Amino acid sequence: MSFHKNLFIFAHNAFDNRFTKLYQQLLHNLSKDYQELIDGQNKKLRELISFSYDNVPYYHQIFTELKIHPEEIHSRKELEYLPILTKQKIRDNFKDIVSRNLSSQKYYENRTSGSTGDPLRYYYSKYDRLIGGCLLYRGWSFGGYELGDKMAFLAGSSLRINYKNKFSKILHETTRNLKKLSSFDMDEKSLKEYREIINEFKPKFIRGYVSSIFAYAQWLEENRLTIHSPVAVFTTAEKLLPHMRQKISEVFNCQVYDNYGLNDGGISAYELPDHSGLRIDTERSILEVIDDDGKQIYEGTGRIIATGLHNTAIPFIRYDTGDLGTISVKSDGTHVLTEIKGRQDEMLQTPEGKIVHGVFFGYVFRAMNGINKFQVIQEDLHHLTIKLVTEDNFDMSQLNEILKLVRNRSREWQIHFDFVEEIDTTEAGKYRYTLNRLKES
């Protein structure tokens, strides 16, 4: 076993000594009959429903009002009896949706990245985080990844790109055997530096936002520059379009593997080695696809609904992801997603020639108080319109802080704030938090 693999495993076991055993079990699950995994999933669901009824006031009230006993929900099919959980319902009932025994649990506080313009604060348990990480590594294994392999990230803070200090950065990158490159600023100088880092580091794999890696591939091609070829590129966070996959594969001279997942809902799906679809994980959550009538479907396109099976801090039962997806069942019974819709972050361009990832604005606005929703529209190179739906506690002085943060990306951008009552949604009911209209002008 290599030094880096040993160090990688040691660091993860230091965080949670259940890591190695859990990861090995998840790998073993790949050899099991899929129905056996579904049976195990349903068992975990029954445990979650019982726990939520006994410990979470919001769900106890839901079951009481619907006159449903927890034992009536014994498989994924019976989840249809329960209402859809939205972000607004979580906000409106936050105190009641938190587990009564939260203080006795090991848990973390997090926020969604704000990709829909309305970031959500939530808690999730330590084991839920652990199994999510193990499933991530297992998903990468479809592209040949083994624990401790070299990897370079091209992404933002949702992939933990930020560090408290230089020491924490060195420690994290060393124990994980990776390099993290920010996609928030991708100017000419940064892109050249990234190429030098990748060529010297020679990562076995590269992972990042679809639009970031695609934009980088275009830049490399336009400048006729070669770059170290990894075994595979793992894309995430956005819709991977066919032309993007082709360009990334050609420039980096490797296979591209996509994935879909939400930490808040606990769902995940990773592209299979034969690229026939994204295998839906069963161990951490239940992923439903429902039609317009709210009925579960196993072939076709519908709304993606998530039920996390291990988050006992705030159970997410039938959580509306805001995404549309196409589901299918393979001949061996494996459930796969063949397409994800409604997930497209956009890159904005500055007059200075920088490329700024749209996720950046999610982190700007989630730090502000009293902002319900936002949308950033780039009309042309020099002008941004920022639409804001504010609440009563919004402090107008925060506009100066927003201007400061945005102008750190470009001094040439002219910013106009537009206070509105509502922001139109996409077909999937999702807010596009950045709109790049450069091609329309």
C-alpha positions, 0 to 999 in steps of 0.5 A: 500500500502506497504512502499516500493511500495510507496517509489518506486512510489514516486521516479519514479514520482520524475523523471517524474510525468507522470510515474504512469498514463503511467504505469496504461495505459500500464497495461490497454492496456493488456486488449485491443484487439490487433488490437486496439493496432496496430491501435494506433501504426500506428497512432504514426508511422504517427506522427513520419514519419511526424516529421522526414520529417520536422525535420531530414535532413537525412530522408527528403533527403531519402523521397525526393530521393525516391519520397515518401511523408510522408503521404504514410507511414500510417501503418507498412506495408508501412515501406517496402518502406524505406531503412534499417538503419544500425549503419554505416549509423548512424555514417556516417550521425550522424549530419544529423540524429539528430533532428534540435530541439534537443536543445529544447528537454529533452534527454539523450546520451547513447551507445550500450553495444558493444555486436556486437563489435562496440558500437554506440553513440546515443541520446534518448528522456526523454519520450522514456526512461520513456515508456521503463521503464514502459514497463519493469515493465509491462513485469515483471508483466507476472511473478507476479511482482508488483511495489516495489517488492524486486529484486536482479540483477546479471548483468553488467553496461548495467543494471545500475550496476555502481554507482558514489559513495556509497551514490548514490548506497544506495539511488538507491537500497533503493528507488528501493528496490533492490540489484545489484551484479556485473557479471563482477567478479564471483570468489569463494569469490564473489559467496559466498558473493552473496549467503549470500546477497540473503539469507539475502535480500530474493528478490521476484525476481532475474534478470540478464544476462542469462550466469551469472545466469546460471553459478551461478546456476551451481556453487550452484549445484556443491557445493551442496548449497541451496539459497533463492527461488524467485517467478521468475527469469527474464533473459535478454541480451542473448539467453536462451537455454532450458538446461539453463532454466531447470538448473536455474529453478531447482536450484532456484526452480521457473519459468524463464521468458525471454525477448528481447529488445534494448534500441537504437531501442526501441523494447521489448518483454516479455515472457507470463505467459504460456511461449508460446512466448515473447509478442511483445510490441506495444506502444514504437516501431514497430518490423518487422521480414523480410525475405531475400527479405526484405519483412515483415513476420508474421510466420517464421524466419527472421531479426529483424528490429526496428522503435522507435515511441517516440525517437524524438532526433534521430529517429530510423526508420527501424533500423537493430538490427543484430538479427534473430528471429522467429515470430508467431501470436497467435489465439487472434492476439497477435504477439509473438517471439518464438525464438531469434537467434544470441545473445550469450555473452560468459563467459571467465575463468581466471587461478585464477578461476574467471568467467569474463562476456564477456560484460566487454570487451564491456565497455573496448573498447567503452571507447577507441578512434579509435577502429572500431571493436574488438573481444576477443578470449580465446584460453586456460586458460592463453592466450587471443587474442584481434583482433582490427580493428582500424581507423586512429586516433587510439593511440597505447598508449591506448594498455597499458590502455587496458592491465591494465584494462584486467589484473585487472581481471587476472594477469595470462592472457597473451594478444596478440593484432592482428590488422586485416582489418576485423572480420568475422560475424555470420549468422545474420551478427553480430560480436561475440565479445568474443569467448571462445575456452576452450572446443575446446582445 
